[in-house]
Amino acid sequence: MAKIDVINQTGAVVDSIELNDVVFGIEPNQQCIYDVLVMQAAGKRQGTAKTKGRSEVSGGGRKPYRQKGTGRARQGTIRAPQFRGGGTVFGAVPRDYHYRVNKKVRNLALRSVLSEKVAETAFAVVDQFNVDAPKTKTFVGIMEAINAPKKTLFVVGKEEDANNAYLSSRNIPEAKMLRSDLINVFDLVKANKVVMTAAAVKEVEEALA
């Protein structure tokens, strides 16, 4: 198991922690990462695109001209698809693009991204986030102290009292804070650095190992 320093909010090393190689030290599976990213992107689609078919456009209540004797092709309505202003053939209709991949694939993708972050030294562990009152300036100071870029994903434990830290961080562009049970491949890949509390590391290991 690899060891990593645990720092506090001022950036000072206060402890060390062993990372489970099953979660933080595997060979990344790029195909699994790709599959889960595509799934998440599909789930974000609104699916509200809509076009009108020939039965939905207005007008065309009567036959435009008689069936025979005109020398033209027979027509029943000027709202048929071949006419200007007519309905659309096989047009978009509201639909749900959401689908799911297997749980094992999702877990492997999470472990792959976490392992990549550790290998790229884009991963850090803090003991806890202790913010007295919601204030963006306070959290910006914490980020500078622990060398966290603006595009950082912060992960806290499910039972940790990090509400003030969350309120302080949500006004910082590109910074995001999640509970350990809500981490996902999209947010992990998007972040330039991942900062977890020691409690969150243990919870993630229990969930994915």
Residue, then its C-alpha position, 0 to 999 in steps of 0.5 A: m500500500a502506498k503512503i500519502d501525507v495527511i495535511n491540515q488546512t494550513g498545509a502542514v503535514v500532521d499525519s500519514i495514511e496508507l492508500n488501498d492499492v485496490v482503489f488507488g493503485i490499479e492500472p487504469n482501464q480507459q475503456c471503462i472510464y470512457d463508457v461511464l463518461v458517455m453514460q453520464a453525458a447522455g444522462k445530462r441531455q434534456g431530451t426536449a427536442k420536438t418536431k411536428g408530424r403531418s398530423e400535428v401541423s395546422g392547415g390542410g384540412r381539405k384535398p388541395y385539388r381533385q384526384k383525377g384529370t389535372g395531370r398532377a400527382r394525387q395529393g390529400t393534404i398540403r401538410a404532407p411532408q413533401f410540401r413547404g410547411g408540411g410535417t416532418v418525417f421521423g423528426a425528433v420527439p421528447r425522449d429520455y437518453h438515460y441508461r445505466v452501465n453495470k455496477k462493476v464497470r462503474n466501480l472500475a471506472l472510479r478506481s481507475v480515475l482515482s488511481e490516475k490522480v494518485a499517479e499524477t500527484a493530483f491527489a491530496v488528503v486533509d485531516q478535515f475542513n473546519v470553517d467557522a462561518p460561511k465565507t468564500k475568502t476563508f476557503v480561498g485561503i485554505m485552497e492557497a495553503i494546500n496548493a489546490p488549483k481553482k478546478t479542484l474536487f473536494v470530497v468529505g465524509k458522509e458524517e462530517d460536519a462540512n456545511n460551512a465549508y461547502l457554503s464557502s466553496r460553492n461560490i468559487p468557479e470550478a471548485k466543487m465539494l461532494r460527499s464520498d458517496l456522491i463521487n462520480v467519474f465525470d467530476l473526478v476527470k474534470a478536476n485538476k486535483v482531488v482533495m479528500t478528507a481522511a474520513a472520505v478516503k476510508e469510506v471510498e475504500e470501503a465502498l470500492a475495494 
